[in-house]
């Protein structure tokens, strides 16, 4: 007899997400993927692709083919698109009018063509932007909630119900891994997903006097109450797993808590962190600390709020890559004096160890391109309101000693904020195959960061964004502990 195991998943992106349509928004390089309502959504193909890859890596090929299918066997799993959830925790119905959607402040903010974006740039060996390496990326702000349904079909004549439930629970458990991230730049901290809750239902397809499968399916796919109230934590299906145990949480390769040595700033923001007093004539600082909006869910409902100071994962990853290149060259005795006759193009090339860790892009032959082994989270910056300071800068004329015209400006800074840096392994098997020198270079770089020898942020040349030695740090990966410097 045929059976359906149905699951409704309530998920959220805990980091900004970039699922692009392939087109270009006006004045931007990318465009967010949107559904018929014009709202962002999670394409089922994107969800299934990432899901299948992780199941194959964690659970093995046999279970992966049995669930997701192969060239000889059709898939037993059906995955829907992820639809935005409104204030009432209901999935937004398809083909609604713009007037209906714009009446909801939360949905109206998601309808914007450019809800959020980040400016990106690649830095060369001289510390300046590479040629043609300045671009922007449209993003969906963190905190947006989606709902998607999953249907697993099995035949009790060939597969026992308990075994089918075990398979289903094992596949669903992958959602709790840090590596489950959707969209682009996932190794730079974007697209990280969280499973907030799920609602699982078993529906036998045989009609009896007490059970009508059509009624059961209709009730599941057309809920009439708050989805958040219906969902349960993943532990609700804990008994379905082998030995009734939840899978162990993914451990970070490295996690450290560092603090600013003095004043700190990152990037260039667009909104002031500290609003001036009412009636005050204070002008906004010329250079603002970078902050970005995030959806927060409180008692009245979701709100898109700004002023969350973030150190982007891409910035941390870039800084780590440059320091890893230094240590890799030091360990291999590749000194600058021996390359005095090299061309500028040769200096631009990254060393092999950096490519293995952080990925490689071959613009001539994309088949030679590959992703890196490391994932770096966005780092939320923790500070107090009293720590926001404004510093004035000026430039003096070398002849008169007076202020140069137009060279007086102000800068918004944070005093001794706290940062938590997390680095993860995207592919543990590939990391194990790296040579010892590359691992030593990575460990030396992380040691520099922990000891406050690696600035993170802007203005390090004039004393800002320096760090104190880490108060708390943890290396959970045995692979790094075994590496001797």
C-alpha positions in Angstrom: 0.0 0.0 0.0 1.2 3.5 -0.8 2.0 5.9 2.0 2.9 9.6 2.2 5.1 11.2 4.8 4.4 14.9 4.7 6.5 17.6 6.3 5.8 21.3 6.5 9.1 23.2 7.2 9.2 26.7 8.7 12.7 28.0 7.9 14.5 31.3 8.1 17.7 32.7 6.6 19.9 33.7 9.6 22.2 35.5 7.3 21.5 37.7 4.2 20.8 35.5 1.1 21.6 36.0 -2.6 19.4 33.7 -4.8 19.7 35.5 -8.1 17.4 35.3 -11.1 20.3 35.6 -13.6 19.1 39.0 -14.7 20.3 42.5 -13.6 18.5 45.1 -11.6 18.7 48.7 -12.6 22.1 50.1 -11.5 23.1 46.7 -9.9 24.9 43.7 -11.1 22.4 41.1 -9.9 18.7 40.6 -9.4 16.8 38.6 -6.7 14.7 35.6 -7.7 11.0 36.4 -7.2 7.7 34.5 -7.4 4.5 35.6 -9.2 3.7 38.1 -6.4 7.0 39.8 -6.8 8.2 38.5 -3.4 11.5 36.7 -2.9 11.2 32.9 -2.7 13.3 29.7 -2.3 13.3 27.8 -5.7 12.7 24.1 -5.1 15.6 23.3 -7.4 18.0 25.3 -5.2 16.7 23.7 -2.0 16.9 20.1 -3.5 20.3 20.6 -5.0 21.9 21.7 -1.7 19.9 19.1 0.3 20.9 16.2 -2.0 24.6 17.2 -1.9 24.7 17.2 1.9 22.7 13.9 2.2 25.2 12.3 -0.3 28.1 13.5 1.8 26.7 12.7 5.2 24.4 9.7 4.7 26.0 7.9 1.7 25.0 7.2 -1.9 22.6 4.4 -1.1 20.3 6.5 1.0 20.7 9.5 -1.3 19.6 7.5 -4.4 16.7 5.9 -2.5 15.3 9.3 -1.5 16.4 11.7 -4.3 16.5 9.2 -7.1 19.1 8.5 -9.8 19.3 8.0 -13.5 17.7 4.5 -13.0 15.2 5.4 -10.2 12.8 8.2 -9.9 12.9 10.4 -6.8 10.6 9.5 -3.9 10.8 13.1 -2.6 8.8 16.0 -3.8 9.9 19.5 -2.6 7.8 22.7 -3.1 9.1 26.2 -3.5 9.7 28.1 -0.3 7.0 30.8 0.1 7.3 34.0 2.3 5.3 33.9 5.5 3.3 37.0 6.4 2.6 38.6 9.8 0.0 36.0 10.6 2.5 33.2 9.9 0.5 32.2 6.8 2.1 31.5 3.4 1.4 34.3 1.0 -1.2 33.1 -1.5 -0.2 33.2 -5.2 -1.3 35.9 -7.6 -2.4 38.6 -5.1 -2.8 42.2 -6.2 -0.1 44.7 -5.5 -2.5 46.8 -3.5 -3.2 43.8 -1.1 0.5 43.1 -0.6 1.5 46.8 -0.1 -1.1 47.1 2.7 1.3 44.9 4.8 4.3 47.0 5.8 6.5 43.9 6.1 5.6 42.5 2.7 5.9 46.0 1.1 9.5 46.1 2.3 10.2 42.7 0.6 8.6 43.9 -2.6 11.3 46.6 -3.1 13.5 45.9 -6.0 16.6 46.5 -3.8 15.7 45.6 -0.2 19.4 45.4 0.7 22.8 45.2 -1.1 26.5 44.9 -0.3 29.4 46.5 -2.1 32.2 44.0 -2.8 35.7 44.4 -4.0 38.8 42.2 -4.4 42.1 43.5 -3.1 45.4 42.7 -4.9 48.9 42.2 -3.5 49.4 46.0 -3.2 46.4 46.5 -1.0 44.2 48.2 -3.6 41.2 47.1 -5.7 41.9 44.7 -8.5 41.1 45.7 -12.1 37.4 45.0 -12.8 36.9 43.5 -9.3 34.5 46.0 -7.9 30.9 44.8 -7.9 27.7 44.8 -5.8 25.4 42.1 -4.7 21.6 42.4 -4.1 20.6 40.5 -1.0 17.5 39.5 0.9 17.9 40.7 4.5 18.4 38.2 7.3 15.4 37.0 9.3 12.8 36.4 6.5 10.7 33.3 7.2 9.6 30.8 4.5 7.4 27.7 4.5 7.9 24.8 2.2 6.3 21.3 2.0 8.1 18.0 1.5 6.4 14.8 0.4 8.1 11.4 0.8 6.3 8.5 -1.0 6.9 4.9 -0.2 5.3 1.5 -0.6 4.8 -0.6 2.6 5.1 -3.7 0.5 8.7 -3.0 -0.2 9.7 -0.8 2.8 8.5 -1.0 6.4 6.9 2.1 7.9 9.5 2.3 10.7 12.4 2.1 8.2 10.7 4.7 5.9 10.3 7.1 8.9 14.0 6.6 9.8 15.1 7.5 6.3 12.9 10.5 6.3 14.1 11.7 9.7 17.8 11.2 8.6 17.2 13.3 5.5 15.4 16.1 7.5 18.3 16.2 10.0 20.6 17.6 7.4 18.7 21.0 7.7 20.3 21.5 11.1 23.9 21.5 9.7 25.8 24.8 9.3 26.7 23.8 5.7 23.0 24.0 4.6 23.1 27.4 2.9 21.3 28.6 -0.2 22.2 31.0 -2.9 25.5 32.6 -3.9 28.6 33.3 -1.8 27.7 30.7 0.9 31.3 30.4 1.8 31.4 34.1 2.6 28.7 33.7 5.2 25.6 34.3 3.0 22.5 32.1 2.8 22.8 30.2 6.1 19.4 28.6 6.9 17.8 27.6 10.2 15.0 25.1 10.7 12.6 26.9 13.1 10.0 24.1 13.3 8.3 21.3 11.3 4.9 19.7 11.1 5.0 16.0 10.1 2.0 13.9 9.1 1.7 10.3 8.0 -1.1 9.7 5.4 -1.9 6.1 4.2 -3.4 6.3 0.7 -5.9 3.5 1.3 -9.5 4.8 1.9 -11.4 3.3 4.8 -14.6 4.1 6.7 -12.5 6.0 9.2 -9.9 7.6 6.9 -10.2 9.6 3.7 -6.7 10.4 2.3 -8.1 13.3 0.2 -9.5 15.0 3.3 -6.2 14.5 5.1 -4.1 15.9 2.3 -6.4 18.9 1.9 -6.2 19.6 5.6 -2.4 19.5 5.4 -1.9 21.6 2.3 -4.5 24.2 3.3 -3.9 25.0 6.9 -6.3 27.5 8.5 -4.3 28.5 11.6 -0.9 30.0 12.6 1.9 27.9 11.2 4.2 28.8 14.0 1.7 27.4 16.5 1.4 24.1 14.5 5.1 23.4 14.1 7.3 21.5 16.6 11.0 21.4 17.1 13.0 18.7 15.3 13.2 16.7 18.5 9.5 15.8 17.9 10.6 13.1 15.5 13.7 12.1 17.5 12.3 8.6 18.0 12.4 8.0 14.3 16.2 8.3 14.2 18.5 5.4 14.8 18.8 4.8 18.6 16.4 7.7 19.1 19.3 10.2 19.3 19.5 13.6 17.6 22.6 14.0 15.3 25.6 15.8 16.8 25.8 19.5 16.1 28.3 20.6 13.5 31.5 21.9 15.1 33.3 25.0 13.9 36.8 24.6 12.7 37.6 27.6 14.9 35.6 30.0 17.1 37.1 32.9 18.9 35.9 35.9 20.8 38.0 39.1 20.3 37.7 42.7 21.4 38.7 45.9 19.8 41.9 47.4 21.3 40.6 50.9 20.9 38.3 52.5 18.4 36.9 50.3 15.6 35.0 50.7 12.3 34.2 48.6 9.3 33.1 49.7 5.8 31.0 52.7 5.0 27.4 52.8 6.1 24.4 54.9 5.1 22.6 55.3 8.4 23.8 56.8 11.6 24.0 54.4 14.6 23.2 57.0 17.2 20.4 59.4 16.4 20.9 63.0 17.4 18.9 64.4 20.3 15.6 66.0 19.3 16.1 69.5 18.2 19.8 69.1 18.0 21.7 70.7 15.0 24.4 68.0 15.0 25.2 67.0 11.4 25.7 63.3 10.5 29.3 62.1 10.5 30.9 62.0 7.0 32.0 58.4 7.4 29.6 56.0 9.0 30.2 52.5 10.4 28.6 49.8 8.2 25.3 48.5 9.3 22.5 46.6 7.6 18.8 45.9 8.1 17.4 42.6 9.5 13.9 41.2 10.0 13.1 40.9 13.7 10.0 39.0 14.9 8.5 40.3 18.0 5.0 40.3 19.6 3.4 42.8 17.1 4.9 41.1 14.1 7.9 41.2 11.8 9.7 44.4 11.1 12.6 45.2 8.9 15.0 47.3 11.1 18.4 48.6 10.3 21.5 49.6 12.3 22.8 46.0 12.9 26.6 46.5 12.8 28.1 43.5 11.0 31.6 42.5 9.9 30.9 40.7 6.7 32.2 37.2 6.2 33.7 38.1 2.8 35.8 40.8 4.5 37.1 38.4 7.1 37.8 35.7 4.5 39.7 38.2 2.3 41.9 39.3 5.3 42.5 35.6 6.2 43.4 34.8 2.6 46.1 37.5 2.4 47.7 36.5 5.7 47.6 32.8 4.8 49.4 33.7 1.6 52.1 35.4 3.7 52.6 32.4 6.0 52.5 30.0 3.1 55.3 31.9 1.3 57.2 32.2 4.6 57.0 28.4 5.3 58.0 27.6 1.7 60.8 30.3 1.7 59.3 32.1 -1.2 60.7 35.6 -0.5 60.0 38.8 -2.3 63.7 39.4 -3.1 63.8 36.4 -5.3 60.8 37.8 -7.4 62.1 41.2 -8.0 62.0 40.7 -11.8 58.5 39.3 -11.8 55.8 41.1 -13.7 52.7 42.8 -12.2 50.6 39.9 -13.5 52.8 37.3 -11.8 52.4 39.2 -8.5 48.7 39.2 -8.9 48.5 35.4 -9.0 47.6 33.7 -5.7 49.8 30.9 -4.3 48.6 27.3 -4.5 47.8 27.0 -0.8 45.5 29.9 -0.8 43.6 28.5 -3.8 43.1 25.2 -2.1 41.6 26.8 1.0 39.6 29.7 -0.5 38.8 28.5 -4.0 39.9 29.3 -7.5 38.2 31.1 -10.4 39.6 30.4 -13.9 38.1 32.9 -16.2 39.5 31.2 -19.3 38.3 27.6 -18.5 35.5 27.4 -15.9 36.0 23.7 -15.7 39.2 24.4 -13.7 37.4 26.5 -11.2 36.5 25.1 -7.8 35.1 26.2 -4.4 37.2 26.5 -1.3 37.2 24.4 1.9 36.3 27.2 4.3 33.1 29.0 5.3 33.3 32.2 7.3 30.3 33.5 9.1 29.2 37.1 9.2 30.3 38.5 12.5 27.8 40.5 14.5 29.4 43.3 16.4 28.3 43.7 20.0 28.6 47.2 21.5 26.7 49.6 23.8 25.2 52.9 22.9 27.8 54.8 25.0 30.5 53.2 22.9 29.5 55.1 19.7 31.9 58.0 19.3 32.6 60.6 16.6 36.2 61.6 15.8 37.2 64.6 13.7 40.0 64.5 11.1 41.8 67.1 9.2 44.7 67.6 6.8 47.2 70.4 7.2 48.8 72.5 4.5 52.5 71.9 4.6 53.3 75.5 3.8 51.0 77.4 6.1 50.3 74.8 8.7 46.6 75.5 8.4 43.7 73.3 7.5 43.4 72.4 3.8 40.2 73.4 2.2 37.6 70.6 2.2 39.8 68.4 4.3 37.9 68.5 7.6 35.7 65.5 8.1 34.2 63.3 10.9 34.2 59.6 11.4 31.8 57.4 13.4 33.6 54.8 15.5 32.9 52.1 18.1 34.9 51.8 21.3 36.2 48.3 22.1 33.3 46.3 20.5 33.2 42.5 20.9 33.4 40.2 17.8 32.9 36.5 17.6 34.7 34.9 14.6 33.5 31.5 13.4 35.3 29.5 10.6 33.7 26.3 9.4 34.8 23.5 7.0 32.6 23.3 3.9 34.3 20.1 2.8 36.1 18.1 5.5 37.3 15.4 3.1 39.0 17.9 0.9 40.6 19.6 3.9 42.1 16.3 5.0 43.9 16.0 1.7 45.6 19.4 1.9 49.4 19.4 2.4 50.8 20.1 5.8 52.3 23.5 4.8 48.8 24.8 3.8 47.4 23.7 7.2 50.3 25.2 9.0 49.7 28.5 7.2 46.1 28.5 8.2 46.8 27.7 11.8 49.4 30.4 12.0 46.9 32.9 10.6 44.3 31.9 13.1 46.9 32.3 15.9 47.7 35.8 14.6 44.0 36.6 14.8 43.6 35.2 18.3 46.7 37.1 19.6 45.6 40.4 18.1 48.2 40.5 15.4 45.7 40.7 12.5 43.5 43.9 12.3 39.9 43.4 11.2 38.2 46.5 9.9 39.0 49.9 8.4 41.7 52.4 9.2 44.2 50.0 10.7 47.0 52.2 9.2 46.0 55.0 11.6 45.4 52.8 14.7 41.8 51.9 14.5 40.3 48.3 14.1 43.2 46.7 16.0 42.3 43.8 18.2 43.2 42.6 21.7 44.4 39.0 22.3 41.3 36.8 22.3 39.7 36.3 25.7 38.0 33.1 24.6 38.8 30.8 21.7 38.1 27.2 20.8 39.4 24.9 18.1 36.9 22.1 17.8 38.6 20.5 14.8 41.1 17.7 15.7 42.6 18.3 12.3 43.9 21.7 13.3 45.0 20.6 16.8 47.3 18.0 15.2 49.0 20.6 13.0 52.4 21.7 14.5 53.7 25.1 13.7 
